[in-house]
């Protein structure tokens, strides 16, 4: 008499059920964040209430924002005080 044994692991879920969730999470993350030279920026502005006060900061992406709050609303956490230097050589 032959006995057939099947070895399986029961974790309470199927890895196939997790696959769509992992793909969705990956696409959501890639779609919302871009990296330019190590500088993380968002593709769209967060809904944050910022003042209209003009105290310019230069983001790590070389874009001038009107203040620290506006830079943060775009995901910029690294910046220098003042406008960005935009010297372009022709």
C-alpha positions, 0 to 999 in steps of 0.5 A, spaced: 500 500 500 502 506 498 501 513 502 501 519 498 503 525 503 502 532 501 506 537 504 504 544 505 504 550 509 498 553 512 499 561 514 492 562 514 492 566 507 494 565 500 500 568 497 496 569 491 491 573 495 497 578 497 500 579 490 495 584 488 495 588 494 503 588 494 503 590 486 497 596 488 502 598 494 508 598 489 504 602 484 501 607 489 508 608 492 512 609 485 506 614 482 506 618 488 514 619 489 519 621 485 527 622 486 531 627 483 539 626 485 536 623 492 531 629 493 524 626 494 519 630 492 511 629 491 508 629 484 502 633 487 501 638 493 499 635 500 493 638 503 496 643 508 494 650 510 500 654 509 501 662 510 502 667 504 508 669 508 514 670 503 520 667 506 523 663 500 527 657 501 531 653 496 529 646 495 534 640 494 530 640 487 533 647 486 526 650 486 524 656 490 518 655 495 515 661 498 516 658 505 518 652 509 511 650 509 510 650 502 516 646 501 514 641 506 507 641 502 511 638 496 515 633 500 521 637 500 525 636 507 531 639 505 532 646 503 536 652 504 534 659 506 533 664 500 531 663 493 535 658 489 541 660 484 539 659 477 545 661 473 544 658 467 550 659 462 548 659 455 
